[in-house]
Each structure stands twice: as structure tokens, then as C-alpha cells.
Amino acid sequence: MPITRREFLAAAAAIAGVPGLESGAWAAPIPRQADIVVIGAGAAGIAAARRIQAANRTVIIVEADSRLGGRCWTDGGTFDVPFDRGARWLHNPETNPMARLARSAGLDISAAPLGQKIRIGRRFARAGETEQFLAALVRANRAIDDAARGGKADVACESVLPKDLGDWAGTTEFVLGANAVGKDLGEVSVMDKARAQDRMAAIGCRQGLGALMTKLAAPLPVALSTPAHQVIWNNREVSVETPAGRIAARAAIVTVSSNVLAAGNIRFTPEPKRQLDAAARLSLGSYDRIALVLPGNPLALAHDEALIEQSNSTRTALLSANVGGSSLCLIDVGGSFGRDLSSQGEAAMVAFAQEWLTKLFGSDPVLAVKKSSVTRWNASPHILGAMSVAAPGGEPSRKILAEPAGNLFLAGEATHETLWGTVDGAWESGERAAEAALRKIGALGQPSPPARTTAKRRRTR
């Protein structure tokens, strides 16, 4: 018996209204059918579902985790200020729709602090030294851009860097690699890096990007703690299998990370091999955050001030001091060093942060630490890393990953050719996928027939 739109919305609202559902528990039976099913409640999934809802079509988001936001996660309970455990920044404030939506939702949007300080040992860099570093950064970026424009085979960024960066080589590699994309430059495609859109104009949300995602998802029907185990698809319809039951739809939009796709955590029947192979070439980098409460500002830094060090390797970090005027300081690590450190657990991560601060500021800041917390995104089963980065030769995989397969559409930051690695790219990709899905089912400019209650199931082993 077909489900009416009223029944659909009532069932979905019952699910969305219960926060923090444990795995395997549901507030009510999930809808048995929808026009479009969205898998994943991160930025891409929320953007897609909002677009579908705006077209007056039924949509349900199924999310494996017990919370919204994906890699946008604001922790409001550990410290006395919102702590963004994942993404912290949006970009392109003049054109970014999320900035406008955030303001409409009553959230506070402001520009990220400009510039950063550099520490050389236990002193700050002098003006001439800072100029030397900036010149090294410009030369490295230019070398990567030149290599990408040269028309030769795609190579690793590390292989084209100037050989005479001197004392600034390690810092330059950290800033452009581990800190920017979560991978060392030896693992990063020059084509992918060169195509990345400028991200210098950053803006933040005082309440946190996770809080923003939760606000933007408020009108949407979402089933939390409801992983999609299998997607059965063809050119006409889709069936999504979850522990709460099967959902039949006319199309599905899959927004999970490239690592989740490559790991086979969702079984597809038939397998979209071209897209899954592309996901494997866009593996996630490693980027984690060590949060320390340092009362009394023992580092003598301004609020939200950023700091890096002159380092002879990528075994270093980025410091964001006194977040939002509080005593919370964030120490970000990434790349191969960050991955190894994260794998050792929270105690090792906090120990590194204390050792690093002692090296730069002496032992007093370490004595001042009152509370700590860390992120470990590589161990998060529903994410498995930070942001996607193309290996040398892998840049065309982004376009391939975004290709539809029948009535199956993929979205997420990994599918964006220029805004990969950003919340902005994830959001835009979700809107694009929703447009394509709506067009595919005939829902743009013409009425859509009701979704069928079941999709033809293929035999699987």
C-alpha cells in the first residue's frame, strides 16, 4: 500500500526528533519509500536533502552515526566554548550560500584571523625571517603550478619543489602538505593541488560548524544510527537496505567519504566499479586536533592567534591560541606524522603537544594545562580520515567519482574538482547531485510519479 506524503513526513519527523539514538535503535519505523534516499548526514547530504525538499519531493537521510554533521562536529560539552572537532572554516564569504544561511539562522559568522606568527626556537621570527618564509612558500607554490601547467605526467608535489628552500624547507612542506591537505607532499598530485581553488578568505562560525549543520538539517527527515548496508540499483529505481528495514526510492545520493566507499562498508548491487576505483585513488589524509585548556594565557598570545614553527621536518604542528577569547588552545597535526601519532592514542597525542609547547615556550605552559581532549578521525568508523587528496596521477578520479551510475549519484568533497577538502565543496556537490537526481526522475518542471514500494532485487551471495 503506497505511503502518503503526510505519513512519510510524520514517520520521518519522529525519527529526527530523537537525538543520540544508540546503534540499532529507532524512534519509529523509517519510511518504506521516498522519491530520493540520501546516505550520509554531512554537509553534502544535508545540502542535497534541502534541495530535494525545496523541489517538493520526499527525501529521507539515513546516517550511520548517532549525530549530524559528518566531518563538521561541534563539541559543546567538553570545554566552556564550542570546540570544532572537525572542520573549522568556510571559504569565499561573498558567494558561499552557507554564510547567508548561517546568518539567517541567527548564527555569528566572522572572518578568520589574518596571518600567523612564526616561532624559531624560543623566540618569534623577525620581520626579515618571516619574509624569507613567505618567499619560500611563494616559490614552492609557483613550482607546483608550473609543473601542473607543463603538460607532463602528473607527479608528486614534493618532486618539483625548489631544492634551495634552506631552513624553511620543512615548514614549507608542512604548511602546503600535512597542514593544508592532511598528507605529505610526496603523496599529493601536482594537478590536484594546482586545481584547488584559493581558500585564503576563510570565515568561521562562533557557535561551530557542527552547530551550523545541525541548524541547516532541522527541517529534514533524518534517521540517525541507521547505516546503509546495501544499495541495490538500476536505471529506474533504488533499494537501500538498513537494519531498520528497506527503503524503496527512485534514486539515491551517496555522500559518504571516499575511504568508506573504498573500504566496502556499503555493498552495492551491481558494483559501480569505475566510481569505487576512483574513490580508492582519492584516499583521505590524516588531520587531528589536540585541545588543551591553558588558563591565564601562559603563551602570551592574542585570542585566535595562529602560530607555526621553523622546523626541519614535518614533525610539527599548528597552534590556534585562546579560541574565541577563551583558555582553549588547539594544536593540529597531520600527514604521516599525524597519522602515526593518532594511532598511538590520546595519551601520546597530549604528550606530544606538551613536548612541542615546552620546546617553543618553556615548561610553564605545560604546568598550566588543566584539561585536554583529542580527535582521532582515522579511527572514526563512519569517516576513516580527514579530507580527500589525489595521489599522483589520480586527479581525474574526482570527475569519475561524480559520474552517476543509473539512478545512483555520488556527492561529497571528494567529488569536487576545485573545492575538494572543504565544507564548501561538499555542500556544492550535494546540491549538484540533488539537481541531477531530480532531473533523472523527472522532478524538475514536471510531476513525478509516485515511488514504487519495492525495487527489483538481484540475487546476491
Steps between C-alpha positions, in 0.01 A plus 500: 500500500655837398604734780360853483716811528334580834582152636855526365566831671344384826717187512814688406435776751469244776847373418659842468351614828692251715866600551784264577337175399715199580605272217217265411228711665238707318225729617252371243499289185690688233299588189477206261543720196603844384568676176870518588705344780810687617772295670703709744405808705814707449510827307446333161207292622332792674542722192358229274201435723419870533500536121276196458263624767489842329386321184209361703620139471521251784846433637643306791860522625643186656807560715719229654617719787291615795552866412470739207777683319751238387842668511336815639468418869470762772557374853310730732555311824869426552615862536340832586498603133388313187777266383498414130644151498501496120469777243537853636479725194285589204642690202401757237264698726365717218356203308471223760130416555573356844614840626164649406313203645698523825412866544135426422508234771629753754856367516806724519729497196832683497827501308780273612803676651744623237860389499688297755806521720809290451711366783871431453608311807380703796468832320273644234627535145628843407346691211775400259467132597126510448559647155742217422236244593230670294736513203571127539126432512440704184780322315370158604147581391626638170704184437191285556288717270770498231526122516122467464498731198795329336286236336721219624399197702344573836763468773530547876520859624812419699691411184465848347580715805804730473804332649633815663227581754760468771385537860141546385467171305338302783260780594401554137428130452295495821293804408428385142467131579413362843333817625315588178388160369588243766768326293871544447579658163654176379147357491326796335431549129629827353190511280266465796688756707521752216129470418394569858313829518652775715392452863661801663176688572384284791206563730396327819183451700523593868252228595694245290459347155340190650239724663442662161445161334253403771308823441493446125378142544218597737218484240621170354389143574808319631540146633806498726686182601369347178785380278433411138635147463404437139381705204328313217463720194421510131402768253147539637503458877703433811461292814699585813538231766540614861468322836167681536365367174508557128429835336384505138571814301530632150860609559768506767775751578802352681708756690729286716876559495728356233664277762164354605421429135840343433476288816182337371299599807197537272427212263375604158308269267614524228838642593577842346861392444611813317390726784636272776839480326499880486425520873806286572719753317358782715583367844459722804794672660555512875421813702436508873468751778640501853305738723653635822360742755775746602357747757670834543635516144851367583591519128431877497317475166192688382166326469468284187865567413663233283859386536737267318870431551807488285550125481747276323230235447124453488504377862339825606160660552277806465391680815174695528514688829222615733212398277217751510673689780499193726784294651457228238802444274498264202806317369441349156710215359475333161664297227702186569621633835147585610375160386769317697441715807123452489541123475684505834195638681400800706778484759771510232327788322476711816861415588617624159303825541660562838848417368449729201382792713791448739744517209353831384393671824668320790343277765257751656221447240511124560458555874195716425306232307171432679305292252555330165319320222605363161344398171586177320323518166687207346341275763149638444322204334253714305767740362846330509709815452499872431480639144546332162828551316586366154815295470730582206304411187172489690357849440257388221343266757297785648298542182461122469378469858229756429366309198149361553444127473140438400289663769795505740677834561811573705584823680742629761815709506693227315280552192577872471784577259601836647350522851597151614593478865255776600152524647422737212584231243294240685197731514522594133542137397189405694296765323636387162418136571148593611443695178620203295286254694190718476555539128548126460168417665320773307438718803619829354224680321268201474308281744666185625313169524485351850794289615448126478487309825778261406795491269576188301751309705789321338627180650816543705726261677 
